[in-house]
């Protein structure tokens, strides 16, 4: 999602030294009078979170305590996990949680190289990182990544003490593969404890049963602690935190930054003008897309600084798949269309119906209208000239102006028509939520506008939403388990509804 809404969308590069299709960090405001849904923008979820944290830290009078890591540490800010404890116990100690869900060692290294600690003078940093490297990296590589992060702290904030935590246990039992790998990493990084600037602490055993197995009451998903787990964590590290950041009484009237849960951008906006934020951003090192997808040969990923940018990697991966064409039928949109590919959703229907058609699914889960528009303008259809494109987009723009969303969809169609000779099957936004309500009315308003695009001879508009509904207008879990994404049965309904268009452009090719 676009967390800053218009204030933090990317602008195309203006510098003569930057290619015209580059995108420059930090982001700038969109042009006045431009609809957010008609302004091309890439997905920058984690980068927005990085900027949230930088803005928060620069706007606080002082920062004494820093938490850093991945989702395990990030969830100290979640309302249903560590948030209440964090707010009362750590916020009074002038604390910032820089952790970002999904981050690996290389992502933390990138953040440190791009200004995260600039101007700060913390007394203590608590770090726990490496669990997301368990799949792609070896234990020595992960340990090397953690070591380089600690070294960066020592260089950038030499007066800060570092509380380095061992990676929390993974896998159910003591002898399981990930448990063994975690221990191998921890054995190496434990040696970073120098008795002066770095304290190593392994609290993993406190999160397990006496026999070493996982306790669902403490680690419900085998990775992230429950509120009980965060209390165990707090108790275990409290002596070190108290030593470097002595207890401060909680003041209910104080204007502490909130545990994140989507509230931090609002707090930032209350404490700074756009001009002040722009000055902060101007101090950060700039980088532009495209950035390196993989480290140089011989350099382990775990130690090569790179942003956490899964969306960009998916975009680049789709472009690689495009080179395997030609493709006759291209799908585009968000997760609803993206879910044609999983085996437990649309793939069985895909294989049955489209086995004889060369199909490419370019949709990316979570995309909004401006993201699709950016993708198409930045090469998503380069080299493609299918017979048919199917587009369904808009549900993730929920709540914004239907006219702006419709304008953005029209611009996507225009981009398709510039780049291909394909016919376009434009689907109305699917219904969502169990019962007819305000969201359904919002969807109807969008669909009423985009239905007029069928006057374009290259566009066929279809609204198949009613086919997913019961006679009383309700959605059932059988068709849409989460009342948004179709089940396999839902994809059968979808395939049946568009079959006449498939038959028109691929006569005799589509199995029925």
N, C-alpha and C positions, 0 to 999 in steps of 0.2 A: 504494500500500500504506500501511497505518497504521504508520508507522515507530516511534512511541513505544508502540504497542499501548495498554494501557488508560490509561497516564499522560497521553497527550496527545490525547485525544478532546475534541471540543467539547461544551460544555453549552449548553442553550438559555439565552437571556438571562434574568437575574434582575432587572435594573434596571427600575423602573417606566417609565423614559424610553425603554426599548427595546421594540419590538413583540415579541409573543410568538413570532413565527416567525423572529426574528433569531438569529444565532449570533455570539457574542462572542469576540474574540481578546484575550489569548492563551488557549489551551485549558486546561481544568481536568481533574482526574481524574474518571473515571466513578464513579457511586455504588457503594459497597461492595456486593458480592453480585450486581451486575448483569453478565450475560454480555456480553462484548465484541461478540458477534454479534447480540445482541438490543437493543443500544443504538444509536439512530439517529445516524449521523455522516456529515458530508460528506467528500469527498476533499480532503485538504489536503497533498498530497505536497510541493509546493515550499515551502509555508508551514512545514511541519515541518522542512524542510531549513534554512530561514531561522532557525528557533528553535534547531536544532542548532548552527548557527554562532555565534549570539548566546551560547548557553550555554557553548560551548567557549571563546570569547574572554573571557567574564567569569570563567571558572574558571582560566584560565592566569595565572601570576604576572605576566607582562608580554606585551604584543603589540608587536613592533617592525616587523614586515613584514606587509603585507596584500596578497593577490592578489584581484582582483575582475573580474567580467565574466560570461560565459556559459559554455556547455559547453566551449569551447576552453580556457578557464582552469580550469573545474571539473575537466577531465580530468587536470590536474596531480595529482589525488588518485586517479586510477584505476590499479589495479594493473597493467593491461596497457598503460598509456600513460606518464604522467609520474610515477606514484606512487612507485616506488622512488627515483627521482632527487630528488623533492620531499622524501621522508622523510629522506634522508641529507644533502641539500644545504641545505634550507631550514628543516626542523623545528628544528634547533639554534639558528636565528636568531629563534626565538619568532614563528613565522609562522602566520597563519590564512588559509585560502582561502575567501573569502566567495562566490565565483562559484557560480551555479546554472544548470544546463543549461536551455536554452530562453529564458533571460532576454534582454530587450530593454532599451533605454535607460530606458524608462518604468518597468520593473520594478526596476532598480537605484535609480532615483530614489525609488521607493516604499520600498525597504529602508532607504535613508538617512533617509527621513522617519519611519521607524518604529523607530528606536533602534539600528540596526546598529553605529554607531560610538560610541554613548554610553559614557562612562567610559574610553574607549581613548585612548592617546597614541602612535600609531605613528610610527616614524621615516620609513617609506617605504610608499607605496601604488603597486602596479603594476596599471594598468587597461587592459583591452582589451575594448571593447564596441561593438556596432552591427551585427554580421553578421546577426542575426535580424530586424533592422529593414529589411533590403534589399528585401523584398517590399512591405510596406505603406506605407513612408515614402519621401519624396524624399531626395536627398543633403543638401540644406540642412537638412531637418528632423532627419535623423540627426545631423548635425554639431551642431545646436542641442542635441539631447539629450545628446550627449557633453559639450558645453560646460557644460551645467547640472549634470552630475554632478561635473565638475572644480570648478565653483564651490561646490557643496555640500561637497566635501572641504575646500576652502580655508576655508569658514566653520566647519565642524564640528571640523576638526583642523588648525588653521592652522600648527602647527609641523611637520607632515608634509611631506616632499617627495613629489611625484607623478611617477611614471614612466608617461607616457601612450604606449601603443603604437598605431601605426597598425593599422587593421583588416587582418587577414590576407587574402591574395588569394583570390578566388572564381572559378569557371568555369575551364575548361581552358586557354584561350589569352589572350594579352595584350589583344586587342581585343574580347573577349567582353563582353556587357552588364554583368554584375555586376562584372567586373574594372574596367571604366570607372567604374562607380558607386562602388566602393570607393576608387578613386583620387580621385574628386571629394570624397568625405568626408574622406579623409586630407589632401588639400590644405588644407582649411579648418582641421581640428583641429591641424595641424602648427603653426599660428600661435599656439597657446596656450602654446608653449614661451616662457617669459619669462626664461630664463637664471638664475633665482633659485629659484623654488619649483616649477617645472614643467619636466620634461625630456621632449621628444617624441622617439620613436625608431620608425622604420619598418624592421622586419626582414623584411618580406614577401619581398623578393628572395632572401634567404638560404634560403627554403623552396622555391624554384623551380629549374628547370633553367636553364642559361645562356641558352637561347632564350626564356625567360619562360613556358614551359609547365609544367603541374603534373607533379610527380614522385610517382607512387603510393607510392614507398618512404618519402616524407616526409609527404605528405598523402593517405592511402589512399582516403578518401571525398571528397576535394576540399575538405574543411573542417577536419577535426580532425587534428592531427599524430600521427604514429607515435612510438614511443620515440625513434627517430632524430631526428624533428622536435623533440621536447621537448629533446633534447640541444643541437640547433642554437639553439633559443630560449634555453636556459640560458647557453650560451656568449656569445650576443649581448648579453644584459642584465647579465652578471656584473659588468662594471666599475661600472655604476650601483649595483647592489645592494651590492657590496663597499664602495662609498664611504659609503653611508648605514647599512648593516647589515654591519659587518665580519665576515669568516669566523669561525665557531666550530667547533671540532673536534666531530665526531659522537661522541656517547657512547652506546654500545650498551646501557648500563644505564639510560639516562634514560627517564623515563616521558613521552615525547612523545605528543601526540595523534596517532592513526594517520591515514594517508591515508584518506579517507572510506570508500569501498567498503562502506558499510553498517555500519562498525565504530564510527563516531563516537558514536551514541547510547549504545552500551555503555560507551565511555570516559567520557562525561558522567555516566552513572549511577554509575560507580565513584567519581567525584570530587565528587558532590553528592547530598544527600538530596532527596527530593521537595519538602520544605519550602524548602530553599535555592533550588531551581529556581523554585518558586512566587514567592519574593521577587524573583528576577531578572525573571520575567514581569510582576510587578506594576509594574515600572518602565517597561515598554514602553507606548507609546501604544496604546489599544484601538481597534479598528474592528469593524464588524459587517456581516454579510451581511444584505440585499443591498448590495453596493458598486457604484460606477458601472461600467457595462459599456462605455461609450464616453465620451470627453472631451466637454466642452461644445463647442457649435458654434464653429468657427473655431480651436479649439485642436488642434494636431497631436498625434497619439497619442504620438509619440516623446518629447514633453516633459511629458506628463500622468502624474504618478505613479500607478501602479496595480500591484496585486500580480500575480504570475505565477500565474494561476488558471484554467488551461485547462478544468479540470473544471467550474468554475462557469459559464464561458462556454458550454460544451456543454449544461449543464443548462438555462441560460436560452434557448439556441437551440432545444432540444427543446420548451420551453414555448411558444415562438413558433410552432413547427410545429403544435402542438396546436390553435392558434386557426384553422388552415386546415381543420379537421375539418368534419363529424363523421367519426370512424373506427369501423369495425366490428371490426377485429382489431388488437390492440396486442401487440407483442413487448417483453419486458423481460429484463434480465440483464446480462451482462458482455460482453467482446470476442467471445466465441463467438457470441452472438446479435447483437451489433453488426455482425459481419462478414457478416450477410445483405445489407448495403448495398453493399459494394465490387463493382465489375464483375468482378474476378478471383476472387471468392469466391461469395457467395450471390445476388447480384443477378440473374444470368441465370435462376436457378431461380425467384426471386421473380417476375420478369416473366412467366415461363411459367405458373406455378401460380396466382398471386394477382392477375393483371392486372385481374380483375373485382371484386376486393375492396378496399375502402378500408383500407389497412394503414399503421400507424405503428410504427416501431422506436424505442423509448425506451431501449434498452440503451446503456450507456457502457462502453467498453473499460477494463479494470482494476478495475471495481467489485467490491466484496465485499458480503456480505449487509447490513451496517449502512449502506452507501452507498445501496443500493436502498431500504431502509426510510426513510432520511432523505429521499430524493427524493420518495417517495410522500407522506410527511407534509408536505412543503413544496411541494406544488402540482403534482407531475408528472402527476396524473390529474384535476386540476381541470377541469371542463367536459367530461371524457370519459365516455362511457358505452357502451363497445363491447359487442358480443355475446360476444366471446371474448378472453381474455388468455392469452398463452403465456409462462411464466416458467421460466428455467433459470439458477440462480445457485448459487455455492458453491465453485467451483474455486479462486478466488483467496483463499479462507479456508484453503487447504491447511495441514494440520498442527494446526489448532486443534480444540477439543473438538467432536466431531460432535453432541453433544446441544445445545450452545449454538448451533451453526450451524442445526440443525433448528428450534430455538426461534425464531431470527431469521426463518427462512423462513415459519414458521407466522404470525408477526406481520405479515410482508409480505402474506400471503394475507388476514389479517384486515383490513388497511388497504384492500386492493382491494375487499373485500366491503362495507366501510363506505361507499366512495365510488362504487361502480358496482353494476349488476345483472348484470354479466358472469359468464359461466362461465369457470373458470380451468383451463387445461391446464398442469399442473405436471410438468415433465420432471425425471427423475433426473439428477444430475450426470454428465456424460459421462466416459468413461474417458480417462486420460492416461498418458503414458510408453509406451515401445515394448513393454514386457513386463509381465505381471502382477507386481506387487510390493507394497510397503507402502502406496504411494499408492492403488493400486486397492482395497486392503482398507479404507483410510480412506473412500474414496468409497462403498464398499458399506455401511459403517456409517451414513453419512448417508442414503443412499437407503433403507435399511431403515426408518429412522424416518419420513422424509417420505412414504413409500409409504402409511403409515397415514392420511394426510390425505385419502385418497380416500373415507373414511367421510363426509366433508362432501359433501352433495349438490351443492354448487356447484364441486367440484374433481374433475377427472379426472387421475389420476396415470399417467404412462407412463415406463418405463425402456427407452430405445431404444439404450442403450450397446452392447449385444452386436452390434447390426447394423453397427457400425463396425469390429468386430474380425474377425480371421482365425479359423478353427476352433481354432487353438491358443492363442487369446487375445491374440495380438500385434496391435499397431497398425502400419500401413504408411504411409510417406510419401505414397503415392498417395491415401489417404483423409484423413490428417491430416499435412501436411508437417512440422510442428514437434511432432507428437505431442500436440497440444492443440487447435488450430483446424482445423476441416474445410476441405478443398479444395472446389471446385465439385462434384466427385463426391460428397464427403461431404454437401454440402447437398442433393443429390438423394436420398441415402439418408434424410436427416432428413425431407425433404418427403414421401417415400413412406410413412415410418413414421407420420406424423401425419395422413395423408390422410383416414382414416375420421372423425377428429374435425372436420377442415375440412369434409367433406361433410355432417356432421350439422348444423353451424351455418351453413353457406353452401351449401345444396343447389343444385346446378346452376351455381353461380357460379365455382367453382374449376376452372381448366383442368387437364387431366391429361396 
